[in-house]
């Protein structure tokens, strides 16, 4: 069988889809991509308004440490209030 030099291996094709410098929103109903400024301490999702604390592994390699509790608690209380008004 001839070897086709134009085809990529599985690892090589996945490498093209990697996104460095971005993280996903940890809100399960959102999961949007967030692109924080380099060195930023927090990032806010423009879709669901959740805010997360960041840690930088390398210069352009962020990771989410956890939620900003004050912001996310306020969002949860507002959602509960709207839900209770609807009943």
C-alpha positions as CSV (number, residue, x, y, z in Angstrom):
1,X,0.0,0.0,0.0
2,X,1.4,3.4,-1.0
3,X,1.9,6.1,1.7
4,X,0.0,9.3,1.1
5,X,2.2,12.2,2.2
6,X,-0.6,14.7,2.1
7,X,-2.6,13.1,4.9
8,X,-2.0,14.1,8.5
9,X,-1.9,11.8,11.4
10,X,-4.5,12.1,14.2
11,X,-2.1,14.1,16.4
12,X,-1.1,16.4,13.6
13,X,-4.7,17.2,12.7
14,X,-5.7,17.9,16.3
15,X,-2.7,20.2,16.7
16,X,-4.4,22.6,14.2
17,X,-7.4,23.0,16.5
18,X,-5.5,23.9,19.6
19,X,-6.1,27.4,21.0
20,X,-3.5,28.9,23.2
21,X,-4.3,31.9,25.3
22,X,-8.0,31.0,25.6
23,X,-10.1,29.2,28.1
24,X,-13.7,28.0,28.1
25,X,-16.4,29.4,30.4
26,X,-17.0,27.0,33.2
27,X,-20.8,27.7,33.3
28,X,-22.2,24.4,32.0
29,X,-25.0,26.2,30.1
30,X,-22.6,28.5,28.3
31,X,-19.1,27.0,27.6
32,X,-18.1,30.0,25.5
33,X,-14.4,30.7,24.6
34,X,-12.8,33.5,26.7
35,X,-9.6,35.3,25.6
36,X,-8.2,37.1,28.6
37,X,-5.6,39.9,28.3
38,X,-2.1,38.5,29.1
39,X,-1.4,38.7,32.8
40,X,-5.0,39.5,33.7
41,X,-6.2,38.3,37.2
42,X,-9.8,37.7,36.1
43,X,-11.9,37.2,33.0
44,X,-15.6,37.8,32.5
45,X,-17.8,35.9,30.0
46,X,-19.7,38.3,27.7
47,X,-22.5,35.7,27.2
48,X,-23.5,34.6,30.7
49,X,-21.6,37.4,32.7
50,X,-19.9,34.8,35.0
51,X,-16.5,35.9,36.2
52,X,-13.5,33.7,36.9
53,X,-10.1,34.0,38.6
54,X,-7.1,33.1,36.4
55,X,-3.7,31.6,36.9
56,X,-1.0,31.8,34.3
57,X,1.1,28.7,33.7
58,X,3.3,30.4,31.1
59,X,3.2,33.8,29.5
60,X,0.3,33.0,27.1
61,X,-1.1,30.0,28.9
62,X,-4.1,30.8,31.3
63,X,-6.0,28.4,33.5
64,X,-9.2,29.1,35.4
65,X,-8.6,28.9,39.2
66,X,-12.2,29.3,40.2
67,X,-15.2,31.7,40.1
68,X,-15.2,35.2,41.5
69,X,-17.7,34.4,44.3
70,X,-19.2,37.9,44.8
71,X,-20.2,38.2,41.1
72,X,-21.4,34.7,40.6
73,X,-23.4,34.8,43.9
74,X,-25.1,38.0,42.7
75,X,-26.0,36.4,39.3
76,X,-27.4,33.3,41.1
77,X,-29.5,35.4,43.5
78,X,-30.9,37.4,40.5
79,X,-31.8,34.2,38.6
80,X,-33.6,32.8,41.7
81,X,-35.5,36.0,42.2
82,X,-36.7,36.0,38.6
83,X,-37.7,32.3,38.9
84,X,-39.7,32.9,42.1
85,X,-41.5,35.9,40.6
86,X,-42.6,33.7,37.7
87,X,-44.4,31.2,40.0
